[in-house]
Amino acid sequence: MLTRLQPNQVQPGLELRIAEAGFPAPFASTLEYNPPARGTWNIVHTGMLLPEAHQIYACAQGCLRGVILTAAEMKAMDRMSWISVKEEDLFNGTMEQNVVSGVSHILERLPRMPRAVLLYVSCLHLFTGCDMEVMLNQLRERFPDIDFTDCYMTPTMRKTIAPDPQMRRQLYSLLRPLPLDEQFVNLIGNDLPTRPSCELFTILHQAGKTIRDITLCHSYDDYLAMASSAWNLTFLPVAIPAGEELQERLGQKHLHLPLVYTIEQIQEAYRTLAQGLQINLPDLTPLTETATRRLREVAKLLKGLPVAIDASAAPRPLNLARCLLEHGFRVNTLYADDFPSCEETDFRWLQGNHPELLLRPVGNPSMRFAARGMHEPILAIGQKAAYFEQTPHFVNMTAAGSGLFGFDGLLGLADLLEDAFLHEKDIERVISHKGFGCVSCLGGCLG
Amino acid sequence: MKQTASILSVYAADTSGACSALYELGGMSVIHDASGCNSTYTTHDEPRWYHQDSMVFLTGLTEADAILGNDEKLVGDLVQTAMELRPRFIALCGSPVPMMVGTDYDALAIEVRLKTGIPCFGIHSDGMHSYLHGASQAFLHVCEEFCETSVPRNQNTCNILGLTPLDFSTNGSVQKLRNILERNGFRVIAPLGMDCTLEEVSQMGSASVNLVVSHAGLATAQWFQERFGIPWVAGVPVGTEFSRQVLMSMQSSAQTGKCAVPCAETRHDAAQDAPLVVGEAIFAGSLAAALETETGAPVRILCPLEHDASLLRKTDSTTEDEDEIAALFTTATGVVADPLYRPVCPATVPFHPLPHEAYSGRCYRHLIPDLIGTPIAPLLAAKENVECFVLTK
């Protein structure tokens, strides 16, 4: 069967002007290619955010390999164990029992009991109809001092819920109901701490609020205390399911403040915050002016140097492109296979105002050979753009935000752009590093 | 407890082995999977991924496709991509979920072959076997497809069977292996798997002997023996004296037509407290043989992977269970193994790290030594010079 192209879809492998592109998927789907950029976090990295927890994976050898070596590269093999699934297990009715026995055996051999266990099952467990509740209940009976929760390494099920948002949701599933305290506000669903210089903290502190964030928790008790916060703030679309689940289960109010880049939308996010929390906002004009001035300053430094952005660099790559174009940068290429639905307004704006902006796919098979061509001088934002353009001048950041938010985030972005322009990076070394900001045996902690 | 590990790693799986074996031959390998097998392969199991182009893709399997059996889309995507990129062949590799729903790779391969005119075959991988299982199938398929049957036999020639970076990394050892063979009178027709082309594969039937350097090459060697009458020799020429023995075996086999297994046959049964070498049967057996020739003391091997009984001695072990491995280590006067085995080795037993790409991936890639033709005994004399960076607490 040859794929029928939708209106405004082009045969993959070809670049096209955004003016002619369809939304949200400008390129037809086909086989997929995986470029060698490894900065995006996976479920292991996210699970490691929970202090004093142990991860146990039950899945096939091929699936185990990736998660185990993720932990090995993080120098964290002592926080990871596994149970392998063999062919015969699928048909002999032992799937649940193997997990219960295996987890018990592992825990009994650990030098000390963890406070919590993240039990990851695979697509195979879902397809064979394993009863997760039965497994968890038996384990809770056997180990009453350990908190167990279910996690999922189920990429095949991604049309139901993708592994990333599901993991961010399950990460907070061990929070138990506590009396809610309006003084405390959680930031949830982020990989890395937000920069301390972010004005969000100033605004919340001035309103008498105290911030909690799993990325800053040192102990399991620190984590459990997050259950008493009256508010959960999410920045990332993939964190929304976590916010919604906690609102329903614990009664914590969820407010989504999207990680955006354009001045108007950042202001809108702060208005949402003020309205939700019933707090006063300071005059944002000075912050706006500083951020605008700084971005224009860096754009001037670049002297019209083209900029390429890839979709793995920002949760809203079109919004990022719009922001940079509005501040004088010459963004000319965007690498993306599709766009989130919340980007449609920015997509239409770019179509109208910068119709010449080129879209190129990321995962199409023809991109296997894209990085080997001749390349013009360019500055890239994101690891995949850096790879395809083979430019040592690139901003190393991922869609999980990299700690940037708000006007301070724009200042951070401007600094990163300036640094990328002035200094070269070793493309292979930087983008091979698995898990942006994580310790790695391959060499330090690249962030 | 079987199939459970508190702290040990696992070996690369069959999907990675298949893609690794086919990587340099100009074909298109497609993993029928959502993303995980491909991501693991290209991140941890394929050191050539960044610098050397190869057409390895995935199908992007979804739950709906798995349940509803949307093979039409799969075939369409394969055909479309093949017609655009024109690979020399197409390999369709399986993964766990397609195995569970009973995907018929052979039938799909026939359909794709008919529609494209390009040779296509299915690899029966399911992510539940080691890389050796996948690589073994891949090598055999390629030879069945591309070896010319009417090539004249050439004296003093050989093929190398079983080469992948998962066992030999990319540290120059393959070139050195080739050099040793050629210096000793063997022209290498095809080092199948690394530094090899399909044109070379087509001439493999003219070799006078096959050198099998990993279990992944054994089934292909047996096929050549049956189909072309080419004998095979199992061993990796590591160490100085053992290298000489391997080369002598090859010369003898080429003349007599009889196969030989120097990686096991040149060794003696070892004492119960003898040192242990852990790894793939032929490589570990060769290391053990080399150590024995250099130190005079027999060495045991532990092969936690698929193997053939003929490659082992009766004092060797084959368990893959963490508890049994730990117990075995307590009996040894020394252990040579990948650094990720270190946590289950008692502090009182000298541990000699020997990184193995198929086990620890890229963690210690820069430390993998080239042992071809070089003395092995220093391995046992060496202190633990590799940080076993697995503990954070």
Interface residues (C-beta under 8 A of the other chain):
Chain A: M1 L2 T3 G13 S29 T30 L31 E32 Y33 N34 P36 R38 C59 A60 Q61 G62 C63 L64 R65 G66 I68 L69 A72 E73 M74 K75 A76 M77 D78 R79 M80 S81 W82 I83 S84 V85 K86 E87 L90 N98 S101 G102 H105 I106 R109 L110 S122 C123 L124 F127 T128 M153 P155 T156 M157 R158 K159 T160 P365 S366 R368 F369 R372 E428 S432 K434 C441 L442
Chain B: M1 Q3 T4 A5 S6 I7 S9 V10 Y11 A12 A13 D14 T15 S16 V30 A34 S35 G36 C37 N38 S39 T40 T42 T43 H44 D45 W49 Y50 D53 S54 M55 F57 L58 T59 G60 L61 T62 E63 A64 A66 E72 K73 V75 G76 D77 L78 V79 Q80 T81 E84 L85 S95 P96 V97 M99 M100 V101 D126 G127 M128 H129 S130 L340 P343 S360 G361 R362 C363 F389 V390 L391 T392 K393
